[in-house]
Structures are given as C-alpha cells and as structure tokens.
Amino acid sequence: MNFYSFWASVPLILTTLLLSEGQRSGNQTESPRPGLLQLSDYLMTNYSKGVRPVRDWRKTTTVAIDVMVYAILDVDEKNQVLTTYIWYRQIWTDEFLMWNPKNFDDIKQISIPTANIWVPDILINEFVDVGKSPDIPYVYVDYEGRVKNYKPIQVVTACSLDIYNFPFDVQNCTFTFTSWLHNIQDINISLWRSAELVKYDRSVFMNQGEWELLYVDTQFNEFNLERGLSAGYAEMRFFLVIRRRPLFYAVSLLLPSIFLMVMDIIGFYLPPDSGERVSFKITLLLGYSVFLIIVSDTLPATAIGTPLIGVYFVVCMALLVISLTETILIVQLVHKQDLRSHAPEWVKSLILDKATVLLCLRNKTQFRSMRQHSETSDNARDRKDSMVQLNHFACENGTDCEKPLSSSLPQADTHLTVDNILHEISAIRQFLEKRDEYRDIAKEWLQIGYVLDVLLFRVYLVAVLAYAISLGTLWSIWQYS
C-alpha cells in the first residue's frame, strides 16, 4: 500500500523541482551582472602587464608628470640629504584599456589595481632611501585609455647643501625623473601642467615650518649613457628652491653674542688702574666660551666647510682675547708707577703731545699745568730754605740778630742744636722732593696709560664696528637676494 503511494507521489515531486529551476533561471535573466564587473572582465581579458601598452611598437608612450610640494620634513646638512613630502602624479595612455561607454552602462572611468596593469618605470635619480610613503593600490582609467596614477611620496634624496650663508641660506635641490630602462623612443616624459603653474604653486605647501618654498623650476633634458647610441633617455628635472627662516637663529645665536660684545666695549669705561676691568673681561671670555659650547650643537656641520656664523663666533672670541690682552698691558703700565723712572722724552712727545691732539684730549694741558705747579712749589721751597740758612749764618756772625735775654744755654750746645735742626730740615726737604718726584713719575705713567687706553679702545671700537657692518651687509644681501 505504501509502495504504490510513493510511486504515485514521484510525478508531483518532479514537477515541483522543474518549476523551481525555471523560476531560478528566470530570476537570473532578470538580474544581469553589474557594468563595473563586466567592464573589469573585459579590460583584463588577455591583458599582459609586462608589455608596453601600444598596438604599434614604433609608437612612443608619453608620460606626463606633475609634482606638488607638500612639506619640507628635514634638511640634514651633515649627510647632505633632503627629506620632502610631495604629491606625485603620472598620466599616460594605455591603448589596451579603451572601451565604448555605451556598451557598459555609460561608464567613463574605472579604478583598477595598479598591480594588474603596466606602469612606467620612472624613478628619481637622487633617491637615497625609501621613505614612509602610503601605499595607493589603485589607478584611474578613463574610456580613452588615459591612466591617472596619483600618489603621495616621502622623498629622501641627495642634495648638495651649501651652509656658508647659514642662517640666511637658500638651497637648490634637484628631483630628476627618468625611466630607468626605456629610452626616449619607448618612453618620453613631459609636464602635465605648464612650467609657470608649477613654478609658483604653493597651494598645498605647509608654510609654517623652518623652510620657505620660493619656487620650483622645471627643465627637460635628453642624455646618452653610452657613446654611439642614437637614442638617448628623457629626463624631467624639478629644481626645488627653498629658503631658511632666520628669525629663530638670529634670536638664539646672534643676539647673545652681540650682547656680550657690547658688554666688552662698555668694560673699557672702567678705570684702567683698577683691577676690576681684568676680572670683568675674564668673566666675559669665560661666558662666551660656555656660550659657544652650548650653540655648537645648533650649528650645521659638514666635512668640507663651515658656515660664516661659525667664523663670526671665532672672530668675536679673538676680539675678546685682544681686549683682555690690551687691558692687561694697560694695567701693567699704570701699576706701581712710583717704582719706575721718568718716561722717555720720545714717549712723552709721541703720546702726550701728538696722540692727545689726534684723540682731542685735554689731559695733556692739565698734566703740564700740574708739572708747572709742582716746579713752582719746589722753587719757592728752595728760596725759603735759602733764607733760613742765610739768617742762621748771620746770627752766627752776630751782625743782624740779637741773642735772647732768656737764653741760658751754653754757646756750644746752641750750635749743636741748630745743626741738628738744619739736618732734620734738610732730611725733610729731601723726603718731600723725592715724594714729589715719585708723584710726578706716577702722574706721567698714569697719563701715558690713560692716553694709550683711549687710543687702543678707539682702534678696537673701529675694528668691531667695521666687522659688524660687513657681516650685516652680507647677511642683508643674502636675505633679500
């Protein structure tokens, strides 16, 4: 009974299966494959990415490139390396990636994995290291076969950096784009935009860093690696011209050095016969040495040269040493003048006569008036002593003096007492004469030291001003050139 009922239900099961298959096939007919999938399959069918995409092998593939500078990341003067971040664009025509948009839902542009198509082998000759660039795995292709390959690149390139004008230096680095294998008959390189648009394009540049982008020049060249070859290689050069912003270095390096030099000049107004000037200038010299040790890490260094600011620091140190040496000589000249003899006449004539006129000093007249006053006092003292001696001898002869009534001393004791008094007076006179002589000698050497100090100070001041004006002029020319 059950056996017959099973065979009776078999036709019903078969009919149900046939109806479900027909419904499924009908649904597939109503929902065809998407146009992007059909276009992708159409383009990738029989496509070979290892062959240059031209139907006629004699035809040259022209690659238009464009560079937009986004940021200057690092400038390594010691290793002569420049690190930049650029937006790089390549456009070329792939004759094997063309289609009619009407056949594919009016699709005019599609993104395709870069690994599936032919890509030109255009590299930068100055590459020295692989940067941390993001991986962009797709390219855009339009229906006319134009392939657009856009990607940001962190470029680490070799650059000849000239740091002589630091911190007012301008650097010119080159990016040379060329095909590593194909000559100009296979791949030619051109600019996507005009040279004028590329030169002053700062639309995406980060302009708040240490370096300022001035312009980007372009130049097309054709070169041959081997002699005798008719076909050369095409290359497109981008000259990246950047300038350092000097404000930070002017504040942190130049101003402290200028302040120390100004304090050294002010130190000349301390009295030369005091010991404070020597200790003051030694303190300045030690402070400048510590300053140079601190800024040595800030200054750029190369194996072939040193920046001008380094020479400036060395010259400032030399000027401080010269200033200290001059101070020591002047202090030694005016110290312990009473132990010296009179200054030679040629020294007094050269310094106290000619130098004072040249320097417009009044000390020469004052010094001579003091000497004349001293000589006048000595003459008056000599005349007075002579009168005392004459009166003494007159009293001895008894002609012009009278013996005091109250005198009770013997005549021998009186003569002995008078002789002792005259001897003491003579000793006092010699002492005063020696003291006046030593005082005059001290005044002479002090005056000579003062005039020499003023003369050397003015020569030192002229040298410092000339040096400062020369450096300021050079740096101004470099900054605004």
C-alpha positions in Angstrom: 0.0 0.0 0.0 2.8 2.4 0.9 4.8 1.3 -2.1 2.1 2.3 -4.5 1.5 5.7 -2.8 5.2 6.5 -3.0 5.3 5.9 -6.8 2.2 8.0 -7.1 3.8 11.0 -5.5 7.0 10.9 -7.7 5.5 12.9 -10.6 4.4 15.6 -8.2 7.9 15.9 -6.8 9.5 16.1 -10.3 7.0 18.8 -11.3 7.9 20.9 -8.2 11.6 20.6 -9.0 11.1 21.7 -12.6 9.1 24.7 -11.5 11.7 25.8 -9.0 14.5 25.5 -11.6 12.5 27.5 -14.1 11.9 30.2 -11.5 15.6 30.4 -10.6 16.6 30.7 -14.3 14.0 33.4 -14.8 15.5 35.4 -11.9 18.9 35.2 -13.4 17.7 36.6 -16.6 16.0 39.5 -14.9 19.3 40.5 -12.9 22.4 40.6 -15.2 26.0 41.2 -14.0 26.9 44.8 -12.9 28.6 47.0 -15.5 31.7 47.6 -13.5 32.3 43.8 -13.3 31.6 43.3 -16.9 34.0 46.2 -17.8 36.7 44.9 -15.5 36.5 41.5 -17.0 36.5 43.0 -20.5 39.6 45.0 -19.8 41.6 42.4 -18.0 40.8 39.6 -20.5 44.0 38.8 -22.4 45.8 41.8 -20.9 49.5 41.5 -20.4 51.0 43.9 -17.9 54.6 43.1 -19.0 54.3 44.6 -22.4 54.3 48.4 -23.2 50.7 49.2 -24.0 50.9 50.3 -27.6 49.5 48.5 -30.7 52.3 49.7 -32.8 55.7 49.1 -31.1 57.2 52.1 -33.0 54.9 54.5 -31.2 56.3 56.3 -28.2 54.5 56.2 -24.9 54.4 59.8 -23.4 54.2 60.0 -19.7 53.1 63.4 -18.3 54.2 64.0 -14.7 53.4 66.6 -12.1 54.9 67.4 -8.7 53.4 69.5 -5.9 55.5 70.1 -2.8 53.6 69.5 0.4 56.2 69.8 3.2 59.9 70.1 3.9 60.4 67.4 6.6 64.2 67.5 7.2 67.4 69.1 5.9 70.4 67.1 7.0 73.5 69.2 6.2 76.0 66.7 7.6 74.8 63.9 5.4 73.7 66.1 2.5 70.2 64.7 2.5 66.9 66.4 1.9 63.6 64.8 3.1 60.4 66.2 1.5 56.8 65.1 1.1 55.3 65.6 -2.4 52.2 64.8 -4.3 53.2 63.0 -7.4 51.0 62.4 -10.5 51.6 60.4 -13.6 49.3 60.3 -16.7 49.8 58.1 -19.8 47.7 56.4 -22.4 47.2 52.7 -22.4 45.8 51.6 -25.7 44.7 48.2 -24.3 42.4 49.9 -21.7 39.9 51.5 -24.1 36.1 50.9 -24.3 32.9 52.3 -25.5 30.9 53.7 -22.6 27.6 52.8 -24.3 28.3 49.1 -24.0 28.9 49.3 -20.3 26.2 51.4 -18.7 27.8 54.7 -19.8 30.8 54.1 -17.5 33.6 56.6 -18.5 36.1 55.9 -15.7 37.1 53.0 -13.6 39.6 52.2 -10.8 41.9 49.3 -11.5 44.5 47.7 -9.2 48.0 49.1 -10.0 49.5 45.6 -9.8 47.3 44.4 -12.7 48.4 46.9 -15.4 51.6 48.2 -17.0 53.2 51.1 -15.1 56.2 53.1 -16.4 59.5 52.6 -14.6 60.0 56.3 -13.9 62.2 56.9 -10.8 64.0 59.8 -9.1 67.8 59.6 -9.7 68.6 61.3 -6.4 66.8 58.7 -4.3 69.0 57.5 -1.3 66.4 56.0 1.0 62.9 54.6 0.9 60.6 57.0 2.7 57.5 56.2 4.7 55.0 56.7 1.9 51.4 55.3 2.0 50.6 52.6 -0.5 48.0 53.6 -3.1 46.9 50.3 -4.8 44.6 51.7 -7.4 44.8 53.9 -10.6 42.0 55.6 -12.5 41.4 54.7 -16.2 39.0 56.5 -18.5 37.4 55.2 -21.6 40.0 56.8 -23.9 42.8 54.8 -22.2 44.2 57.6 -20.1 45.7 56.2 -16.9 46.0 58.5 -13.9 48.4 57.4 -11.2 48.2 59.8 -8.2 50.2 59.1 -5.0 51.9 61.0 -2.2 55.6 60.2 -1.7 58.1 60.9 1.0 61.2 61.6 -0.9 64.6 61.1 0.7 67.1 62.5 -1.8 70.7 63.5 -2.0 71.2 67.3 -2.3 74.3 69.5 -2.4 73.6 71.8 0.6 75.6 75.0 0.9 75.6 76.2 4.5 78.1 79.0 4.2 75.3 81.6 4.5 73.6 80.0 7.5 71.1 81.0 8.8 70.3 83.1 5.7 71.0 80.3 3.3 69.0 79.4 0.2 69.1 75.7 -1.0 68.5 74.4 -4.5 67.8 70.7 -4.7 67.0 68.7 -7.8 64.5 65.9 -8.5 65.4 64.1 -11.7 62.6 61.9 -13.1 63.7 59.5 -15.7 63.0 56.0 -17.0 65.5 53.6 -15.6 65.4 51.2 -18.6 63.4 52.6 -21.6 65.0 55.1 -23.9 63.2 58.1 -25.4 61.9 56.0 -28.4 59.9 53.9 -25.9 59.0 56.4 -23.1 59.1 60.2 -23.3 58.5 62.5 -20.4 56.6 65.7 -20.4 54.9 68.2 -18.0 51.3 67.8 -17.2 50.8 71.4 -16.3 52.6 74.4 -17.7 56.0 75.4 -16.2 54.6 78.7 -14.9 51.9 77.0 -12.9 54.4 74.5 -11.5 56.9 77.3 -10.6 54.8 79.3 -8.1 52.3 76.7 -7.0 52.1 76.8 -3.1 48.5 75.7 -2.8 49.3 72.6 -0.7 52.6 73.6 0.8 52.8 73.7 4.6 54.3 77.2 5.0 54.7 77.3 8.8 57.9 75.4 9.2 61.5 76.3 9.2 61.9 76.4 5.4 60.0 78.6 3.0 59.3 77.4 -0.6 60.4 80.0 -3.1 59.7 78.3 -6.4 60.0 75.1 -8.4 61.8 75.3 -11.8 61.5 72.6 -14.4 63.8 71.6 -17.2 63.6 68.8 -19.8 66.8 67.1 -20.9 67.9 64.2 -23.1 71.1 62.4 -22.3 73.0 59.4 -23.6 74.6 56.9 -21.2 76.8 55.3 -23.9 78.5 56.9 -26.9 77.4 55.9 -30.3 73.8 55.3 -29.4 71.3 57.3 -31.5 68.5 57.2 -28.9 69.0 58.8 -25.5 67.0 58.9 -22.4 64.4 61.5 -21.5 64.5 63.2 -18.1 62.5 65.9 -16.4 64.2 67.9 -13.7 62.4 69.8 -10.9 64.6 72.4 -9.1 63.3 72.9 -5.6 64.4 76.2 -4.3 63.9 76.7 -0.5 65.0 79.4 2.0 65.6 79.1 5.7 63.7 81.4 8.1 66.5 83.0 10.1 64.4 84.6 13.0 64.9 81.7 15.5 68.7 81.5 14.9 69.1 85.3 15.0 67.4 85.4 18.4 69.1 82.4 19.9 72.6 82.8 18.3 73.3 86.3 17.2 71.7 88.4 19.9 73.5 86.8 22.9 76.8 87.2 21.1 76.1 90.8 20.3 75.2 91.5 23.9 78.4 90.0 25.1 80.4 92.1 22.7 78.6 95.3 23.8 79.4 94.5 27.4 83.0 94.1 26.4 83.0 97.5 24.8 81.3 99.0 27.9 84.0 97.4 30.1 86.6 99.8 28.7 85.0 102.6 30.7 86.2 101.0 33.9 89.3 102.8 35.3 92.5 101.2 33.9 94.4 101.5 37.2 91.8 99.3 39.0 91.8 95.5 38.9 88.1 95.3 38.2 88.5 95.6 34.5 90.7 92.5 34.1 88.4 90.3 36.2 85.4 91.7 34.3 86.8 90.8 30.9 88.0 87.4 32.0 84.4 86.7 33.1 83.1 87.8 29.7 85.6 85.5 28.0 84.6 82.5 30.1 80.9 83.3 29.5 81.5 83.4 25.7 83.3 80.1 25.8 80.3 78.5 27.6 78.0 80.1 25.0 80.0 78.5 22.1 79.8 75.1 23.8 76.0 75.4 24.0 75.4 76.5 20.4 77.9 74.1 18.9 75.1 71.5 18.5 72.8 74.0 16.8 75.2 75.0 14.1 75.2 72.8 10.9 78.4 70.9 10.2 79.8 69.5 7.0 83.0 67.8 6.2 84.0 70.4 3.5 83.2 73.7 5.1 81.9 75.8 8.0 79.2 78.4 8.0 80.1 82.1 8.2 78.4 82.4 11.5 81.0 79.9 12.9 83.7 82.3 11.6 81.8 85.1 13.2 81.9 83.4 16.6 85.6 82.6 16.3 86.4 86.3 15.4 84.3 87.5 18.3 86.3 85.2 20.6 89.5 86.6 19.2 88.3 90.1 19.8 87.6 89.3 23.4 91.1 87.9 23.8 92.6 91.0 22.2 90.5 93.2 24.5 91.7 91.2 27.5 95.4 91.5 26.3 95.1 95.2 25.9 93.6 95.6 29.4 96.4 93.5 30.9 99.1 95.7 29.2 97.5 98.9 30.4 97.1 97.7 33.9 100.7 96.6 33.9 101.7 100.0 32.6 99.9 102.0 35.3 100.6 99.7 38.2 103.4 100.7 40.7 104.4 103.8 38.8 106.5 105.1 41.8 109.0 102.3 41.2 109.7 103.4 37.7 112.0 106.1 36.3 110.8 109.1 34.3 109.2 108.3 30.9 111.5 108.7 27.9 111.1 112.0 26.1 110.2 110.4 22.8 107.3 108.5 24.6 106.0 111.7 26.1 106.4 113.5 22.8 104.6 110.8 20.8 101.8 110.0 23.3 101.3 113.1 25.4 101.8 115.6 22.5 100.7 114.0 19.2 98.3 111.3 20.4 96.4 113.8 22.6 95.9 116.1 19.7 94.8 113.2 17.5 92.3 112.0 20.1 91.2 115.5 21.0 92.1 115.0 24.7 92.6 117.8 27.3 94.6 115.8 29.7 97.9 117.0 28.1 97.3 120.6 29.2 96.2 119.5 32.6 99.2 117.3 33.1 101.6 120.1 32.1 99.9 122.6 34.4 100.3 120.1 37.3 104.0 119.8 36.4 104.4 123.6 36.3 102.7 123.9 39.7 105.0 121.3 41.2 108.1 123.1 39.8 106.8 126.4 41.2 106.3 124.9 44.7 109.8 123.4 44.6 111.4 126.8 43.7 109.5 128.6 46.5 110.6 126.0 49.0 114.2 126.3 47.9 114.1 130.1 48.3 112.6 129.8 51.7 115.3 127.3 52.8 118.0 129.6 51.5 116.6 132.4 53.5 116.7 130.2 56.7 120.3 129.3 56.1 121.3 133.0 55.5 119.6 134.0 58.7 121.4 131.2 60.6 124.8 132.3 59.3 124.0 135.9 60.1 123.2 135.0 63.6 126.5 133.2 64.0 128.4 136.3 62.9 126.4 138.4 65.4 125.7 141.2 62.9 121.9 141.1 62.3 120.5 139.2 65.2 120.3 139.7 68.9 120.8 137.0 71.5 117.7 136.3 73.5 117.8 137.5 77.0 116.2 134.4 78.5 118.7 132.1 76.8 120.7 130.2 79.4 122.3 127.5 77.2 125.9 127.4 76.5 127.1 128.5 73.1 128.4 125.1 72.1 125.0 123.5 72.9 123.3 126.2 70.9 125.4 125.4 67.8 124.8 121.7 68.2 121.0 122.2 68.5 120.9 124.4 65.4 123.0 121.9 63.4 120.6 119.1 64.3 117.6 121.2 63.3 119.1 122.1 60.0 119.9 118.4 59.4 116.4 117.4 60.1 115.0 120.2 57.9 117.3 119.0 55.1 116.1 115.4 55.5 112.5 116.5 55.4 113.2 118.6 52.3 114.8 115.6 50.6 111.9 113.4 51.5 109.4 115.9 50.2 111.4 116.3 47.0 111.6 112.5 46.5 107.8 112.2 47.1 107.1 115.0 44.7 109.3 113.3 42.1 107.7 109.9 42.6 104.3 111.6 42.3 105.3 113.3 39.1 106.6 109.9 37.7 103.3 108.2 38.7 101.4 111.0 37.0 103.4 110.7 33.9 102.9 106.9 33.5 99.3 107.2 34.5 98.7 109.9 31.9 100.5 107.7 29.3 98.5 104.7 30.2 95.3 106.7 30.0 96.1 108.1 26.5 97.1 104.6 25.3 94.0 103.1 26.7 91.8 105.6 24.9 93.8 105.1 21.7 93.5 101.3 21.8 89.9 101.5 22.7 89.0 103.6 19.7 91.0 101.3 17.4 89.2 98.3 18.9 85.8 100.0 18.6 86.5 100.9 14.9 87.5 97.3 14.2 84.4 95.9 15.9 82.1 98.3 14.0 83.7 97.6 10.7 83.4 93.9 11.2 79.7 94.2 12.3 78.8 96.4 9.3 80.5 94.0 6.9 78.6 91.0 8.3 75.3 92.9 8.5 75.7 94.0 4.9 76.5 90.5 3.7 73.6 88.9 5.6 71.2 91.6 4.4 72.2 91.0 0.8 71.8 87.2 1.2 68.4 87.5 3.0 66.8 89.8 0.4 68.5 88.4 -2.7 
